[in-house]
């Protein structure tokens, strides 16, 4: 300790200095014993105390100086403040010499004022939110990750660096905007990664020549027009496979231009194109009619008709306004009348009759409980229950499962839609815990290559969701880690930090609550959580359903694709992989006996698909019992090569479809894909970003950029 000068390493990127007339040399001498154990990369930094005194320091790369007031203000405001406003006078950058422009470059890095910032030019304050430390632990606001190895950077990145340093031919030297330096290193601040050298790229993977997930960036470049064309192609093939190869009309971005006419009411509750001219969701209103047919299996076919009609409306790309518009959808006569009534009045008269029947009301109410289906609801109703209080009073008599009891306790909370902001806060808590655990388990060198994001409709930019889906793909350095073990430790960490409720997840976390899928390649967990409020002292938020999944890095492209797509889009993409001629061509290149591809959440496998004699193929032609190419043996069974290939696969991967006498035989080898773009290109499709993976959605052109 030096008189009048106190120095502390307040975290791994900031050096706090309490200065009372100390010199730059004093700061240098005081830092030496504190940094003796540092093993990471260092920079030679020259500083000045403003009084003629200068010193040369060896600092860990990315460190900045600040006063103790920076700590006080950051803790008080809950956000890391910009360090340039708190720079001590004793460590200011020295003034450049008069002939600096003519002197050769020095190996010692001269610190510019910008280098004293929170994290360089690409560190927005909104990405530097502080996390509350656990009880008994000191504050930890950021953790430095090791820089990416040179081997991980492509030659194109080196070319981009050279272009950034040298102006391109013909570029104006005066008035031209400076090019951003490519990112070379990122540090973690809480739940986000920010650049300390260069600027974090907007996209990775695809045609960027950057490894997918580098610097913590998982967005891939896309062309909006080509993506819309792919969506239209998948939808048309899914609805009518025989249309493949036919001339398709040019696809324009579906919009609500008709909804812009004066006096029209624009829909703000859903994203369906067919609902654009009404303030309510026509699809949801039609699905409510199923309440009338919930009683008894004899009415099940009517529910099926309504489900199919609702899916057709979801795929419809034009706003509905008149009876002629409804006729063009080509629904059944009765369903068409219901849709027209909903279009005109916002409701259906059939619902009135259902709402007057107490038994139908009770069945619909019981089916809202998590873990309760129609059969269980009918059993509760047959026991004389008509309200949820009746069920709560007879839990033991009705033999409710733990899942049903939890759903009964939180029934009212789970009926409230979850806004995006709430899902985002839950995502931040999980990301912070996940990155902490990855670094603790030895993945600090590539922690930024850990995928941890909210999935489902949240990733597709929906304003509300019904539950919180979080998916984690471990970095390559943790390939040998058990997903189940990582999940169990993560759940304990989230429970201690107050996100998860201690329901359906006892502290022992036995394998009953962590379900392995396909061996140890992934793990999943379902339960309840309560997101911390945005402001201290604010009312508690409702209890929410949360699902967490963990995958290895090799499964990341397939898992992210699977859980980022809408239901209909996902089915159409997998149908294309199974039956489309371009996919069949790729499958035969991988395995001559293959007839298509099977896209799952873990791989893309060639398959041999069989079907009964006389059943029409997706192209509309009836063929003998055999594969999609029309080949078959005398008994209509898989070829011997296919059986041998299926037998070579592990039992867990073959599952029920790997049986030689089943409808589908999984062959091999798997088609490798490094990112989502490569999955689409393997299937001869253009990449579609997550927010466009819905059918019949009116996208805003500004959203596509």
ABEGO torsion letter per residue (X at the ends): XBBGBBBBBABAABBBBBBBGBBAAAAAAAAAAAAAABABBBBBBBBBAGAGBBBBBBBBBGBBBBBAAAAAAAAAAGBBBBAAAABBAAABBBBBBAAAAABBBBABBBBBAAAABAAEAABBAAAABBBBBBBGBBBBABBBBBBBBAAABBAAAAAAAAAAABBBBGBBABGBBBBBBBBABBBBBEABBBBABEBBBABBEEAAGBBBGBGGBABBBBBAAAAAAAAAAAAAAAABAAABGBBBBBBBBBBAAAAABBGBBBBAABABAAAAABABBAAAAAAAAAAAAABEAAAAAAAAAAAAAAAAAAABABBBABAAAAAAAGBBAAAAAAAAAAAAAGBBAAAAAAAABAAAAAAAAAAABBGBBAAAAAAAAAAGBABAAAAAAAAAAAGBBAAAAAAAAAAAAAABBBBAAAAAAAAAAAAAAAAAAAAAAGAAAAAAABBBBBBEAAAAGBABBABBBBBBBBBAAAAABBAAAAAAAAAAAAAAAGABBBBGBBAAGBAAABBBBGEAABBBBBBBBBBBBABBGBBBBBBBBBBBBBBBAAAAAAAAAAAABBAAAAAAAAAAAAABAAAAAAAAAABAABABBBBBAABBBBBBBBBBBGBBBAAGBBBBBEBAAGBBBAAGBBBAAAAAAAAABBAAAAEAAABAABABBBBOBBBBBABAAAAAAAAGBBBBBAAABBBGBBBBAAAAX
